[in-house]
Amino acid sequence: MLFCLTADYTPQALNAMRENPNTNRREAVTQLLEAAGGRLVEMYGTSGSGPGALVIFDVPDPQMAPAMCGVAVSSGSIQNVKLTRLFAMDEITGIRQKARQIRGAYRPPGQ
């Protein structure tokens, strides 16, 4: 299953990377993903709300995605984390078909 993680580096992480500018965050992310049975699809640096990262990865066990987020956040290296499950377009078609099957079972508020 594909996921996208976006996060900002903490001040502590930024200080550490400034002191060691050759630190390889891609390697660290790859090691964590491999330990979880996953693989890195791609990783980018971001500058939205502060220096950070965007990581697209694939894991066979969807519970590993939030577990890995917890490991990274608890290390004190990232903050403002957002984890999003990505769906292939053929999966979206299946989701729409399932929604059509169950649409009559839902009643909006006030009805």
C-alpha positions as CSV (number, residue, x, y, z in Angstrom):
1,M,0.0,0.0,0.0
2,L,1.3,3.4,-0.9
3,F,1.5,6.2,1.6
4,C,2.7,9.8,1.6
5,L,4.2,11.3,4.7
6,T,4.9,15.0,5.0
7,A,6.7,16.4,8.0
8,D,8.7,19.4,9.2
9,Y,12.1,18.8,10.9
10,T,12.3,19.9,14.5
11,P,14.8,22.6,15.6
12,Q,16.9,19.9,17.1
13,A,17.1,17.9,13.8
14,L,17.8,21.1,11.9
15,N,20.7,21.9,14.3
16,A,22.1,18.4,13.9
17,M,21.9,18.6,10.1
18,R,23.5,22.0,10.1
19,E,26.4,20.6,12.1
20,N,26.7,17.6,9.8
21,P,25.4,18.8,6.4
22,N,26.3,15.5,4.7
23,T,23.8,13.5,6.9
24,N,21.8,11.2,4.6
25,R,18.2,11.3,5.6
26,R,17.2,9.2,2.6
27,E,19.4,6.4,3.9
28,A,17.8,6.6,7.4
29,V,14.3,6.5,5.9
30,T,15.2,3.6,3.7
31,Q,16.5,1.6,6.6
32,L,13.4,2.2,8.6
33,L,11.2,1.2,5.7
34,E,13.2,-2.0,5.1
35,A,12.9,-2.9,8.7
36,A,9.1,-2.6,8.3
37,G,9.1,-4.7,5.2
38,G,8.5,-1.7,2.9
39,R,10.3,0.2,0.3
40,L,11.0,3.9,-0.5
41,V,9.3,5.1,-3.7
42,E,10.7,8.7,-3.5
43,M,11.7,11.3,-1.0
44,Y,11.8,15.1,-1.5
45,G,12.8,18.0,0.6
46,T,10.1,20.6,1.3
47,S,9.9,24.2,2.5
48,G,6.2,24.8,3.1
49,S,5.8,25.6,6.8
50,G,9.5,25.0,7.5
51,P,12.3,22.7,6.2
52,G,10.9,19.3,6.0
53,A,10.4,16.2,3.9
54,L,7.8,14.4,1.7
55,V,8.2,10.7,1.6
56,I,6.3,8.3,-0.7
57,F,6.6,4.7,0.4
58,D,5.1,1.3,-0.1
59,V,4.4,-1.1,2.8
60,P,2.5,-4.4,2.6
61,D,1.1,-4.0,6.2
62,P,-0.9,-0.8,6.5
63,Q,-0.3,-0.8,10.3
64,M,3.4,-0.3,9.7
65,A,2.8,3.2,8.3
66,P,1.6,4.8,11.5
67,A,4.1,2.7,13.5
68,M,6.9,4.2,11.5
69,C,5.5,7.7,12.0
70,G,5.5,7.0,15.8
71,V,9.1,5.9,15.7
72,A,10.2,9.0,13.8
73,V,8.1,11.5,15.9
74,S,9.2,10.0,19.2
75,S,12.8,10.4,18.1
76,G,12.3,14.1,18.2
77,S,13.4,14.6,14.6
78,I,10.1,15.5,12.9
79,Q,6.9,17.3,13.8
80,N,3.6,18.4,12.1
81,V,3.4,15.0,10.5
82,K,0.6,14.2,8.0
83,L,0.2,10.6,6.8
84,T,-2.0,9.9,3.8
85,R,-2.9,6.6,2.2
86,L,-2.5,6.9,-1.6
87,F,-4.9,5.0,-3.9
88,A,-4.2,4.0,-7.5
89,M,-6.8,5.1,-10.0
90,D,-8.1,1.6,-10.5
91,E,-8.6,1.4,-6.7
92,I,-10.6,4.7,-6.8
93,T,-12.9,3.1,-9.4
94,G,-13.6,0.2,-7.0
95,I,-14.2,2.6,-4.2
96,R,-16.8,4.5,-6.3
97,Q,-18.5,1.2,-7.2
98,K,-18.7,0.2,-3.5
99,A,-20.1,3.7,-2.6
100,R,-22.8,3.2,-5.2
101,Q,-23.7,-0.1,-3.7
102,I,-24.3,1.3,-0.2
103,R,-25.5,4.8,-0.8
104,G,-29.1,4.0,0.1
105,A,-28.1,3.0,3.6
106,Y,-27.0,6.5,4.7
107,R,-29.4,9.1,5.9
108,P,-28.1,12.7,6.0
109,P,-28.7,14.7,9.2
110,G,-32.3,15.9,9.5
111,Q,-33.8,13.2,7.3
